[in-house]
């Protein structure tokens, strides 16, 4: 009997109550039918989370900063190895509880539209194309290469138009134009559907007046209609209860359950779907609708091999030896290396050499393991803080002395006076480790030091940290600022000589930072989100319009542009050639762009070549430029590499006010650069971009 016949036979033998029970994230066993208990809720944002020891990779936003989808797929493969191994061992022990299953509610591919959002750290930044590429790589690594026999089931969330404010997420209505919806908020979801993602999670909020977990537009028309999605849809946790408690679009739980099910939400993370038995009796849902949802869910479980004998199949023999193994720990370190971004380096203060010197390490993030985690994290067998990484780095350098003082608090003003570091001549160079951790920014309820349910009210460096930094600067010391966090931090650049943005860098983050500071690794990370100069540059947080947001629509000068990141070597973009030089708007086709890049500095290193497209005579509400390609390439000193990009006609399309994609005749410019086209990039040391014109004919 084939799989679909087995599913149909199973369902035919269930009572209505049994069918409904299987639509809950905690699905009980139906022993007479051979259906084991299963809990659908599992997390693996940057490593298997909440299920014992696992390799903790850098946070999602940091993985995006690597601009390396090959690396991300390798990481996702490591994560799925560990997840399968954990599941296999748990089943042997009869543990079928939460966080030990095979359906993972990852990745978060929402657009990081506003840097105040505490959950922006979970995303791949502000750009739809980068988000699509990194998200697709993660899904491929998690699910494996056989769509009919999944390694894990990944989940694209939160669908759709969801990025704060956290305090209002259960009540707000995201009002967007069709243009913004299809140009910014939906492309990554479409890309992951095309890549075969097994599930999609609806968001808490309403979008265009419909609850996302019961939206006819999002779920019926777009997801299953236009995109042909065949997997299952899950609600965000207790989002369906929000229909009647907060959104007030229904009056009772049975109405809420019916509304979600009839729109195509198959699985309820929450407590509302048990009322579907009442909904059925009231004529609000049909048994056919319940059967349709159950079929999708059972199909996923069959694909994952949950009805096969233990230890059978391609992944059944993965065991505990792969969990946090040396190979995965090395991969976590490599990811941290690639993700760290060098933002400033006056007079080549970095890298530090091994000459005798006094180094003072200060700041509340230096010895703070929470500055490594990010949210949705697992527990590693060892976390290396930045202080520990630096101490290990200089352990055999007997001419270097290391002194450490916390100096100021992470979350509030000191009650004692500040230490004046100039008085005792304590240092030749100060490494100030400051910024954010998961208590300041995160999800509603998790960020215990946030006054805004996990969000930040301002993007500036916390005032008490800034006050301390000013005091240190008054002592006249050279200062290297290492910032931790998952979102942009604005600060006065004149206070420091060098700046390294370390993100939440995972279990080996401290070693990675030390490797960068001492030059054992050349920094190559790039910003996946614009760093505004101040909170005042931001539109109102509650406004979901893209006007004035992200590098594509922001006309003000940022502190650091999207895609920016310095190196210890120097690169030159020599030329870009396009072939052909034009295409027909009717017959379309594709364009090959060849970019030559030279390493003109003194160190072998990676460079991230980025391709942006702009349209001449663009409308006022069209993007200033849009990322349409990127490639990380290793270039030895004195060498030149030619990097090829295939640009299909679709990358030149414009989204009109009706949300339709159109290839508009006219002249386009294809730009190769290592940061988004903006004066700020050149001012801060990025190599000059090269560009070529391209025509779309009538």
N, C-alpha and C positions, 0 to 999 in steps of 0.2 A: 504494500500500500504506500503510495507516495505521500509526501509531507502534507499537502493540502487536504488530501483525503483523510489523513489521520486527525488533522485539526477539526475537520467537519464532523468526524465520528465522535471525537471527544465532546464537542459542544452539544451534539445531539443527545448525549447521555446526562447532561447537567440539568439541574433544576434552575429556575430563575435566580434563586438566592445564591446558588453556587456560581452562576455566571457573574453576578454582580460582585461577589467576593473577590473574583480574579481581576477586577478593574481597579483594585486598591493597591497602593504601593506596598502594603503588607498583605500579601496574598496567601491565604491559608492553604494547607495541603488538602487535596481531594484524593485520599488514599485509594479508594476503590477504582479510580481512573488512572492511578500511577502518576498523579501530578504532585510534585513535592512542594512544600512551603517555599515561598520566595519573597525576599524583600528587594524591591527595585532600586532603592536609594543607595547610591555609591558616588564617591567623589574622587577625582584625580586631576585637579587643575594643573598642578606641576609636580606630580608624584601621587601615588596612592595615599589618600588622606583618611585619617580617623580609623585606621585598621592596623594598629601596631606599627612596628618598625618598617620603614620604607625609605628609598632614596628620595631626598627632597631636592628637586631641581630649582633653579631660579624661578621666581614668580612669572606669570604669563606675560605681563608687560615687559619684563626683562627678556624673555624669549623673543618677543617681537623686536626688541632693540638689536638682537643679533642679525636681523635681516637674513636669516639662513633657514629656509624651509627644509633643506636636506637634514640639517642638524635637528630640527624640531621633529621630523618624522622618526629619526633615530631615537630621540628621547621618548617619543610616544611608544615606540616599539619596546623600549626598556620598561616603561610604565606598564604596558599591557602584559609583558612577561611577569612582572611582579604581581600584578592583579590576578592573573590566571593562577599563578603559584599559590597565592593566598587563598583563592577560592577553592582550589583543589585540596589544600590542606584542611580548610574549614569544613568542607563537605565530609572528609574522612572522619572528622571529629563530631559530626552531626550539628555543626554550627551553620545555620542558614539565616542568620540575623543580619541586621543593617550593617552596611559597609563591607560585606564579605561576598557580594554578588558579582555579576558580570555586566550590568547595565550602569554606565557611568554618565552622570549629568555634567558633562564637559564636552566641548569648550564653551566659554562665554564669548560670543562674537558680537556683542553690542558695541556700538561706536562710542568711543570715549570723547564725547562731544564737549564736555565741560570738566576742567581739571579739578573742580571741587568735589566731584563724585567719588565717594569712598571706595566704590567697587570698580573704579576704572582700572585698578591694578590687576583685575582678573581678565581684562580684555587685551587685545593686540593693538590697541592704540586708536588713533582718530581716523585712519584712512581705510576706506572700503576695500581697496585692492590689496593692501598689505594684510588686512584682517582676513580676506578671502584666502590668500596664499598660505598664511601661517595656520589658519584654522583647518584648511584642507589637509595640510601635512600632518597635523595632529590627528585628525580623523583617520587618515590612511594608516598611520602607525598604530593607533588603538584598535582598529577593526580588522587589520590584516588585509591580505590580498585576495580573499575568497568571499565575495558578498553573500554566498549561500551558506557559508560555514564561518560565522563571525568569531574572531578572537575575543573581542569585547563589543558592546554596543555603545557608540558615542552619541552625544546629544547636543544639538545646536540650540543655544539659549541666549537670551530670553526674547522670544518672538512676540512682539517686535516693538521698536521705538521705546526702548527702556534704558535710561541712564540717569536716574535720580530726578528729584531729590529723594533720598532714602526715607525721610520722615513722611513723605507723601505717597510712597509707592503703592499703598493699598487703596488710594483714593483718586489719584490724578488721572486726567484725560490728556493724552499726548495729542495735541492738534498740530498736524503737519500738512504741508502741501503735497500733492501727488508727486511733484518734482523731487522734493526732498526725500519722500518715502522711497522712491525707486532709484534715486541717484545716490543716496547716502545710507539709509537705514536697512535696506533689503538686499543689496548685492552680495554680502557675505553669506546670508542665509541661502540665497539661490545657489551660490557656489558650492556650499556644503551639501545641499540637496543633490546637485549634479555629481558630487563626489561620492554619493551613496550613504550619507549619514543615516543611521538607523532610526533616530528619534529627534523630535523637536519639542522644546519646552516652551509653553506659553508664558507670557510675562504677567506680573501682578496688575499692572495698570490697564486702563482703557486706552485704545488708540482710535481716534476719529469716532468717539462715542460708543464704541463696542468694546466689551471686556476682551482682552487678548486671548484668554482661554476659551472664549465662546464667540469669536469673531468670524462672521460669515465672509468678510472681505479677506482676512488674513488666512484663515484655515481652509475654507471651501474654495473661494475664488482663486486666490494666489497659490497657496501651498499645494493643495491637491489638484486644483484645476489647471492653472497655467504651468506650474512646475512639475506636475505629475508625481508628487511625493507618494511613496508607497509604504513608508514605515509607520511608526506609531507616534502619537502626540501625547505628552504628559503635561499636566498642570504644574505651575510652580507651587510650592508647598503652602497649602491652605488658601490658595488664590481663589478657588471656587467658592469657598465660604465668604470671601470678600464681596461677592456679587450682591448678597443680601445684607451683609453687615456694614459694608462701607460704601460700595458703589451705588447701592440702592436701586439696582436695575431689576432685581427680583424681590419677592417678599418672603419666600420660604426656602429652606434647604432643598426641598424636592424640586422647586422651580429652578434653582441654581444648577442642580445636578442635571436636569433635563436640558437646560440651555447649553451647557458645556458639551454633553454627549451628542446632542443633535447637530452641533457645529463641527464635531469631529475630534473632540478631546477624548482620548481612549483611556488614559490612566490618570487617576486622581492621587496626587501626593497631598494627603489631607484626610478629612473626615466626612466629606459630603456625599460621596457616591453610594454609601450604604442606603441612602434615601431613594436610590433609583427604583427600589422595589415599590415604594410609595408612588413615585413618579409614574411607574408603569400602571399601577392600579387607577391612578387619576387620568390616564390616557395622555400623559405628557411625553412619553417615549414609547417606542415599539420594541418588541423583543428582537426584531430584525436589527435595529440600531445597536442594541446591546451585543448581539452576535457579531456585528461588524467590528466593533471595538475589540471584542474578545479575540476574534480571529487575528487581528493585527498583533495583539500582545502575545498570543501563543506562537505566532509565526516567528517573532523575535526570539522567544525562548527555544524554539526548535533550532533556529539558526545558530544559537549559542551552544547547542548540544546538551541542553538540560535534561533531555529524555533519553540520552545515550548512556551506556554503561560507564561507570567511573573509570578514569584513566584512559578512556578510548579517545580517538580522534587526534588531531594534529597538536593540540595543546594540553592534552590530558595528563601528560607526564611531567610538566613543568613543576618543579618543587622548590622548597624553601632555599635551596642553594643559590638561586638567582636574586633573592631579595637583598637589596642594599649590598650587592656584590662589588668587588673591586672594579670591575668593568663599568658598572653604573656610577660608582663614585667618581671615577675619572671622567665620565661623560658629564656629570654634574659640574665638575670643575671646568671642563672645556666650555660648557654653556655659560658659566659665570664669566669666564675670560672674554668670550665673544660679546657678551651683553653690556659690559661696563663701558660707559661713555666718558671720554675726556672732553670737558667743556671749555677749559681754559688752561693755558700753560705759558705764562709770561716768562720771557727770558729763558725758556727751556729748563725751568726749575725741575721738572720731571723728565726722565726718570731720575730717582735718587741713585747716587753711586755708593761705593763702599768705603769712601774716605772717612776718616775719623770725624764724628760729629755727635752732637747732643740732639736727640729727637724727643720732643714732648708730644705724647698722644693725649688729647683731651676730648671732651664731649660725651653726651649721654648715649650715643649709639655705638661707641667703641667696644664696650664689653657687654653689649646688649644682644642676646640671642634673638630677641623678638625683631630686631632689625634685619634678620636673615629670612624670617619665615614667610611674610606675606600672609594672606588669608587662605583658607582651605588647604592647610598644610598637613603633612604627615610628620612622623617623628623618626629622625635618623639615629643611627647608633653613635654618631658624633657630629655636633655642629661646631664649626670653627668661626669664632667671632673675629672681627677685624683686629682687635687687640691681640688675640692669640695668633692670628696669621702674621702680624708684624713681628711679634716676639719670636716665632719660629723662623722667620726670614732672617733675622739678625743674630740668631743663636750662635753662629760660627764667625760672626764679624765683631772681633773683640775691640775694634776701635770705635764702635758705635754704642752709645749709651741710650737707654730707652726709659723714659719716665712717663707715668700715667696718672692723670687726675681727671675725674669726671667733670668737675668744674661747674656744671649747671645741670638742671633737671630736664627730663624729657618732656614732661607734660605741664609744668607750671613754674612760676617764679621761685627762685631760691629764697629761703628764709634767712640764710647767712650771706655775708658780703662776698663779692666776687674775688677770686684770686687774681693778683696782678702778676702776670708771668714775666714782666721785664725786671722786676726787682732783684731776683736772685740769679739772673742770667741763666735761666734754667734750660734754654734751648737755642740751638742754631736754626732749627726749623720746627714748626708746629704742625702736626697733623690733627686737624679738628674734624671729628666724626660726629655729624649732626644730622638733623632731618626729621624723619617720621618713622613710626612703626605701627603695628597693627592695632594698637590701642587708640591711636589718633585718627586713623582712616580705615574704613572697612565697611562691612555690611551692618544693616540695622541690628542692634542688639549685641554685636560683637566688639565694636570699638568703644571700650569702656571709658576712655578719656575724651571722647568726642562729645561736644555739646550739641551736635546736629545729627544724631543717629548714625554716625559713621562718616558723614560728609565733613568737609572743612568749610568754614565760612569765608576764609581768605586763603590765598595760595602762597603768601609770604612765609619765609622761615619763621617759626614761632618766635615771638618777640623776646622771650627770656633767653633763647639761644642766640638771637641776634645781638642782644645787649652784651652777652658774654663775649661773643666774637669781636665786637667793637673794643672791648677792654683789652683783649689779646692783641689786637691790631695796634692799639695805642702804645704797646710795649715795643713796637718796631720790629717784630719778628716776621720772617717769611712764613706764610701760612698756606698749607695745602688743605683745602676743604673737601672732605669726602661726605657726600650726601647719600642717605638711605631713604627709601620711600618708593611708593608706587605711582606717584603723580608729580606734575611739575611743581617746583619750589622756586619762588622768586626771591632774589637776595641782591644786595649791593655788591657788584663785582669788584669794586675798588677795595674792598676789605680783604681780599684774598689774592694770592699769586697763581694758584692752580686750583682747578675744580674737577673732581671725579664724581660722576653719578653712578652709584653702585646698585641702585634698586633694592629689592629684597632678593639677595643673590644666592639663597639656598644654603645647603649644608656645608659647602666648601667656600662660601663667600669670602670669609676672612683671608683665606689663602689666595684667592683670586685677586682681591684688592692689593695684597702685599706683592704679588707677582707683577701687577700693573705698576705700582708705585716704584718698585725697584728695577723695572725694565726687563724682567725675565719674559714678559709677554707685552707685545705692543698693543695698545688699546685700539679697538676697531668697531665698537658698538656705535649705533646711530639712534637718534631720538625717534621713537614711533609716535610722538605727540609733540605738538608745538609747546614751547615753554613761554607763556606770556610774560611781559615785563612786570605786570601788576594785576591785582584783582580788578582794578578799574577798567582794564581793557576787555573784560568779559561782558557779554550780554547777560540779561537777567537769567538766572539759573533755571527758572521754570519755563522759559521760552524754548520750545523745541525747534524753532526755525534755525536753519544753518547759517543765516546771515551773520557775518562777523565772527564765525566760529571756524576753527581749524585752519591749517595753511591754505586750504582751497578757497576760503571765503573771507579770511581775516585781512583787512587792509592796513591795520596798524602794525608797527614794527615790534616783533616779539623780542624777548631777551635771547632766546635760542630758537632757530627754525626747525621745523620737522625735517628729519633725515640727517641732522647735523651731528658731527662727532669728529674730534681731532685725532691725530696720530702722532707717534714719535718719529715718523718719517714724513716725506712729502710726496704728493702725487700730482701729476699733470694730466689733464684731459686734452689729448692731442687733436682728435678729430672725431666727427661722426658722419657716416655716409648712409644714405637711404636708397634702397632698391626694391621696387621702382620708386620714382619720385612722385607718383600719383596713382590714384585708383578711381574707378567709376563709382558713383554713389549707387548705381543700379546693380552692377555685377560684383561690387565689393572686392574681395580678395584680401591679401595681406602684404605687409611691408617688412623687409629685413633691415634692421638698423645694426651697423657695425661701429663699435666705439673703441678707439685705441686709447689706452691709459698707460702712463709711464710712472715708475717709481724713481723719483729724482732725489730721494733722500739717502739716508745711511743705514736703514734697517729693512730687512725683509718683512713684509707684512701683507695682511689682507686689506683690500679696499672694497667697499660696497658701491657698485656702480648703479645709479638710479636713473630711470627714464621717466620724464614728465612730458605731458602734452598740453599745449594751449591752442586756442582757436582765435584767429584774427577776427575782429568784429564780433567778438562774443557778446552776449547779452549781459546786462548788469547783474543778473542773478545766476550766471554760469560760473563754474569754478575758475579761479585765476590760473590754476594749473592742476593737473591730476597725475598722480603716480600711476604708471602703466607697465612698469617692469623694474626688476632689480636683480642683481647678481653679486654674490660675494666671490671675489677672485683673489688668489694669492699671487703677489707680484714681487719677485726678488729685486734687490737693489740694482739699479741701472737697466732693468729690463722693461720691455713694453709688451703688454698683452692686448689682444683684440677680442672684444666681448660681443657676441651676437645676440640679438633679441628679435624674435618673431612677433610682430605686432599685427594681429588680425584686425580687420576693418572695424570690429565691434569696439575697439579701444578708442576710436575716433568719434564714436557716436555721442550725441547730445540727448539728454533727457528733457523733454518739453514739459509744459505746464500740466499736461494730462498724464504725465508719467510714462509717456511713450518714448522709446529709443529711436532716434532718427540720425541717419548719416547725412549731415548737412554739407552741401558743396561749399568749397571755400579753401582758404589757405590755413594750414596748421603748422605749428612749430614743435619739433621733437627735440627735447633738451636732455643731454646727458650730464649728470652732475653728481655730487655726493651730499647734496642737501636740497631741499625744496627751493625753487627760484625765489630769492628774497635778498635784498641788500644786506640784511643782517648776517647771512651766511658768509659772504665775502669779507665783511668787516671783521669777522671773528676767525678768519684763517682758512676757510674752505677754498679749494682750488677753483679757478674760474670754470664755469660750465662751457660746453660746446653745444651748438644747435644746428639744425638743418630744417629747411622749409619743406612742406609736403602739401600736395594739392589733392582735393577730392573734387572730381569733375561731375558735371551734370549727367 
